[in-house]
Amino acid sequence: MNNLFTEIGLLIIVATLIAIITHFLRQPAILAYVLTGILLGPLGLKIVQQTEAITQLSSFGIALLLFLVGLELDLVKLRAIGKPSLVLGLGQVVFTATFGYLIIRLFGISSLTAWYIAVALTFSSTIIIVKLLSEKKVLDSLHGRLAVGMLLVQDFLAILALIILGGFAGYKNPNIGATIIFTLCQGLLLIIIAWLAGRWLLPPIFNRLAHSYELLFLTSISWCLLFAGLASYVGFPIEIGAFLAGLALAPLPYNLDIKAKVRGIRDFFLTLFFIILGSQLIFEPNQVSWLAIIVLSLFVLIGNPLIVMIILGLMNYRKRTSFLVGLTVAQISEFSLILMGLGLRLGHISPADASLVTIIGVITITISTYFITWDEKIYRWLSPYLNIFEKSTTYDETEPATISGHVVIFGYHRLGEHVVAALQKLGNPIVVIDFNPVAIRHLQQQKIPCFYGDMTDLELLEKSKMHNASLIISTNSDIFDNLTLLQNLKLHKIKVPFYATADTWHDARDLYRAGVDYVIFPHYLAGVHFSHDLIESLAHHEQLQVDKAKHLAELEHRYARSR
């Protein structure tokens, strides 16, 4: 088959069919593209013939991907990551890269190649993890926020790694220290040029062209290609130039429109990149070490989560939070494959090395997807063996020896904060239980009685004097945790009204059937509250601006503190 159009068309059609299958298997599309390359490449049906031409086209996908990463780079997000996620992200990358490098060297792999592979193993897929956590409706949970913050740190470090390693172009055995310094200086110069263009050159141009969707799209792509060419001219990969081009456009008010227009063409070319990557896989035993693949896959699937659990345990997080966050790093990222593709193009690594990481990617992405899908079931199975990762609390806890008639609240984040504020206004005594060290420190600063733990811990029944309480409120929407607490209350004959939270009406129904006194259903309550506010705002227009300012101030205050 020597017709480029026909060949690409067939690749896309087959990729689509395999993507439909992987979708029903709850697997990301990236696997479908790599499998398409394997099926239609030299190892399969040998349909991929014009590899060079398709590879050149696929490079547009990587460039556009990093262009959009630059467009989406929000310094507000970087500031909002917070110390726990920053420490976790940096610690995970450093320890994974270090231990990974030592393991890789045991297989006789050269130092530079070992660093490429080790760095590739540190990055986890933000796209996959955010999608899975969003589907499970846990993005705003404690472990969801920690995971996303950690992944943002990884993304920033991945871009930095691409910039530094891209500066080694043409160096087979470079002086690493001198090359890094020279590369960073060149990179700084490009960043300054991009910043100056974004500040003075691009705004007037885009302001004039924004009325035309076609011109806005073409000008954005042209700017991306122009800056990518400039980066290539000074010795950087075109992908880095594309990233900086996006960074220059990020402050413009049209960045959302640009992203929407570029995303489709990016996905098309990116599909070709992963197909070609799959078609270039090497499976010959004399070129690819299957022992290395197995060991490094286990390192990513088990070692990465263990590293995260140890770091979070040292930061006083509970074993459940540490375990759930740890599962999110049990796979490598699309950035890992891009990094290896860059190294292959620059001549720093061999096709066998790139194949090794790609196969690890297929294995870890496939398995870790099910890890996250069934994370709670896996945790309950392994929970008795995870105590080693839970540091004994160092918080000063004073048990309320004589307290009675108090309200016990599980979970301070989100609903819990408002509940606490309302009860304080009424003068009700309260005891808060939370497994977020940040929340516990804040409660202690506010002199609010609190305990560090989770709602399945039987010890807390006595510590919080739950049998003397007037009401128990759970702001945790996990139905298993709520049903476990309800069961423990019944077993210990604690007859106190119990309010639980549910995210779906199915969970609300099941909680009522189990005996919960009242189910807090946020979607329903939000509708009721909004309807009341809507009536008030329509009747008193001037009050809307006051409420808006108050609402924004509260959100900024809570968001900054919660991170």
Secondary structure, 3 states (H helix, E strand, C coil): CCCHHHHHHHHHHHHHHHHHHHHHCCCCHHHHHHHHHHHHCCCCCCCCCCHHHHHHHHHHHHHHHHHHHHHHCCHHHHHHCHHHHHHHHHHHHHHHHHHHHHHHHCCCCCHHHHHHHHHHHHCCCHHHHHHHHHHCCCCCCHHHHHHHHHHHHHHHHHHHHHHHHHCCCCCCCCCHHHHHHHHHHHHHHHHHHHHHHHHHHHHHHHHHHCCCHHHHHHHHHHHHHHHHHHHHHCCCCHHHHHHHHHHHHCCCCCHHHHHHHHHHHHHHHHHHHHHHHHHCCCCCCCCCCHHHHHHHHHHHHHHHHHHHHHHHHHCCCCHHHHHHHHHCCCCCCHHHHHHHHHHHHHCCCCHHHHHHHHHHHHHHHHHHHHHHHCHHHHHHHHHHHCHHHCCCCCCCCCCCCCCCCCEEEECCCCHHHHHHHHHHHHCCCEEEEECCHHHHHHHHHCCCCEEECCCCCCHHHHHCCHHHCCEEEECCCCHHHHHHHHHHHHHCCCCCCEEEECCCHHHHHHHHHHCCCEEECHHHHHHHHHHHHHHHHHHCHHHHHHHHHHHHHHHHHHHHHHC
